[in-house]
Amino acid sequence: MLTCSARACRAEADYGIVWNNPKLHTPERRKVWLACEDHREHLAGFVSLRGFLIEVVPVAELGERDG
C-alpha cells in the first residue's frame, strides 16, 4: 500500500503530486508526494504556491520517471 505523504496521515494514497524545484533539480526531474483524497488539495496547494507544481495524477498513472 502506498501511504499519503501528509504528516501523521496513514491513509492509502490516491494521487501523486508531481513537482520540481528548479533551484535544486534538473528540468526533467519529477519529484512526487503521495496524497489521499483528504490531503490532495493541501499538498498540491503547498507546492503550487511556490511555483513547483507540475501536475496531479492518480497513483495508477505514475510512471518510472516519477519519483
CYANA upper distance limits for C-alpha pairs under 8 A (distance plus 0.5 A):
  1 MET  CA     12 GLU  CA      6.89
  1 MET  CA     13 ALA  CA      8.43
  2 LEU  CA     12 GLU  CA      6.20
  2 LEU  CA     13 ALA  CA      5.99
  2 LEU  CA     34 LEU  CA      8.11
  3 THR  CA      9 CYS  CA      8.24
  3 THR  CA     10 ARG  CA      6.29
  3 THR  CA     11 ALA  CA      6.24
  3 THR  CA     12 GLU  CA      5.20
  3 THR  CA     13 ALA  CA      5.51
  3 THR  CA     34 LEU  CA      7.29
  3 THR  CA     35 ALA  CA      8.00
  3 THR  CA     36 CYS  CA      8.29
  4 CYS  CA      9 CYS  CA      6.59
  4 CYS  CA     10 ARG  CA      6.68
  4 CYS  CA     11 ALA  CA      6.25
  4 CYS  CA     12 GLU  CA      6.41
  4 CYS  CA     13 ALA  CA      5.20
  4 CYS  CA     33 TRP  CA      8.22
  4 CYS  CA     34 LEU  CA      5.44
  4 CYS  CA     35 ALA  CA      4.93
  4 CYS  CA     36 CYS  CA      5.89
  4 CYS  CA     39 HIS  CA      8.35
  5 SER  CA      9 CYS  CA      7.57
  5 SER  CA     33 TRP  CA      6.29
  5 SER  CA     34 LEU  CA      5.63
  5 SER  CA     35 ALA  CA      6.40
  6 ALA  CA     35 ALA  CA      7.45
  6 ALA  CA     39 HIS  CA      7.22
  6 ALA  CA     43 LEU  CA      7.85
 11 ALA  CA     36 CYS  CA      6.74
 12 GLU  CA     35 ALA  CA      8.38
 12 GLU  CA     36 CYS  CA      6.50
 13 ALA  CA     34 LEU  CA      6.11
 13 ALA  CA     35 ALA  CA      5.34
 13 ALA  CA     36 CYS  CA      4.83
 13 ALA  CA     37 GLU  CA      8.08
 13 ALA  CA     59 VAL  CA      7.66
 14 ASP  CA     34 LEU  CA      7.87
 14 ASP  CA     35 ALA  CA      6.49
 14 ASP  CA     36 CYS  CA      5.52
 14 ASP  CA     37 GLU  CA      6.88
 14 ASP  CA     58 PRO  CA      6.40
 14 ASP  CA     59 VAL  CA      6.03
 15 TYR  CA     34 LEU  CA      6.31
 15 TYR  CA     35 ALA  CA      5.62
 15 TYR  CA     36 CYS  CA      6.89
 15 TYR  CA     37 GLU  CA      8.03
 15 TYR  CA     40 ARG  CA      7.47
 15 TYR  CA     56 VAL  CA      7.14
 15 TYR  CA     57 VAL  CA      6.03
 15 TYR  CA     58 PRO  CA      4.82
 15 TYR  CA     59 VAL  CA      5.25
 16 GLY  CA     32 VAL  CA      6.45
 16 GLY  CA     33 TRP  CA      6.32
 16 GLY  CA     34 LEU  CA      5.22
 16 GLY  CA     35 ALA  CA      6.71
 16 GLY  CA     56 VAL  CA      6.19
 16 GLY  CA     57 VAL  CA      5.78
 16 GLY  CA     58 PRO  CA      6.49
 16 GLY  CA     59 VAL  CA      5.88
 16 GLY  CA     62 LEU  CA      7.42
 17 ILE  CA     32 VAL  CA      5.89
 17 ILE  CA     33 TRP  CA      5.55
 17 ILE  CA     34 LEU  CA      6.58
 17 ILE  CA     35 ALA  CA      7.53
 17 ILE  CA     40 ARG  CA      8.17
 17 ILE  CA     43 LEU  CA      7.77
 17 ILE  CA     44 ALA  CA      6.53
 17 ILE  CA     53 LEU  CA      7.96
 17 ILE  CA     54 ILE  CA      8.41
 17 ILE  CA     55 GLU  CA      6.82
 17 ILE  CA     56 VAL  CA      5.23
 17 ILE  CA     57 VAL  CA      7.27
 18 VAL  CA     30 ARG  CA      6.57
 18 VAL  CA     31 LYS  CA      6.15
 18 VAL  CA     32 VAL  CA      5.09
 18 VAL  CA     33 TRP  CA      7.18
 18 VAL  CA     53 LEU  CA      6.78
 18 VAL  CA     54 ILE  CA      5.97
 18 VAL  CA     55 GLU  CA      5.79
 18 VAL  CA     56 VAL  CA      6.50
 18 VAL  CA     57 VAL  CA      8.21
 18 VAL  CA     66 ASP  CA      7.97
 19 TRP  CA     30 ARG  CA      6.28
 19 TRP  CA     31 LYS  CA      5.69
 19 TRP  CA     32 VAL  CA      6.72
 19 TRP  CA     47 VAL  CA      7.47
 19 TRP  CA     52 PHE  CA      5.72
 19 TRP  CA     53 LEU  CA      4.98
 19 TRP  CA     54 ILE  CA      5.47
 19 TRP  CA     55 GLU  CA      7.54
 20 ASN  CA     25 HIS  CA      6.98
 20 ASN  CA     27 PRO  CA      7.98
 20 ASN  CA     29 ARG  CA      7.01
 20 ASN  CA     30 ARG  CA      6.20
 20 ASN  CA     31 LYS  CA      6.31
 20 ASN  CA     52 PHE  CA      5.66
 20 ASN  CA     53 LEU  CA      7.23
 20 ASN  CA     54 ILE  CA      7.55
 21 ASN  CA     25 HIS  CA      6.23
 21 ASN  CA     52 PHE  CA      6.00
 22 PRO  CA     26 THR  CA      6.96
 22 PRO  CA     27 PRO  CA      7.04
 22 PRO  CA     52 PHE  CA      8.24
 25 HIS  CA     29 ARG  CA      6.54
 29 ARG  CA     65 ARG  CA      8.24
 29 ARG  CA     66 ASP  CA      8.24
 30 ARG  CA     65 ARG  CA      7.31
 30 ARG  CA     66 ASP  CA      5.67
 30 ARG  CA     67 GLY  CA      6.65
 31 LYS  CA     66 ASP  CA      6.71
 31 LYS  CA     67 GLY  CA      5.56
 32 VAL  CA     66 ASP  CA      6.87
 32 VAL  CA     67 GLY  CA      5.84
 33 TRP  CA     43 LEU  CA      8.28
 34 LEU  CA     59 VAL  CA      8.28
 35 ALA  CA     39 HIS  CA      6.15
 35 ALA  CA     40 ARG  CA      5.62
 35 ALA  CA     43 LEU  CA      7.74
 36 CYS  CA     40 ARG  CA      6.46
 39 HIS  CA     43 LEU  CA      6.59
 40 ARG  CA     44 ALA  CA      6.50
 41 GLU  CA     45 GLY  CA      6.27
 42 HIS  CA     46 PHE  CA      6.70
 43 LEU  CA     47 VAL  CA      7.18
 44 ALA  CA     48 SER  CA      6.41
 44 ALA  CA     53 LEU  CA      7.42
 44 ALA  CA     56 VAL  CA      7.85
 45 GLY  CA     49 LEU  CA      6.36
 46 PHE  CA     50 ARG  CA      7.41
 47 VAL  CA     51 GLY  CA      6.90
 47 VAL  CA     52 PHE  CA      5.67
 47 VAL  CA     53 LEU  CA      5.86
 48 SER  CA     52 PHE  CA      6.05
 48 SER  CA     53 LEU  CA      5.22
 57 VAL  CA     61 GLU  CA      6.78
 57 VAL  CA     62 LEU  CA      7.59
 58 PRO  CA     62 LEU  CA      7.65
 62 LEU  CA     66 ASP  CA      6.68
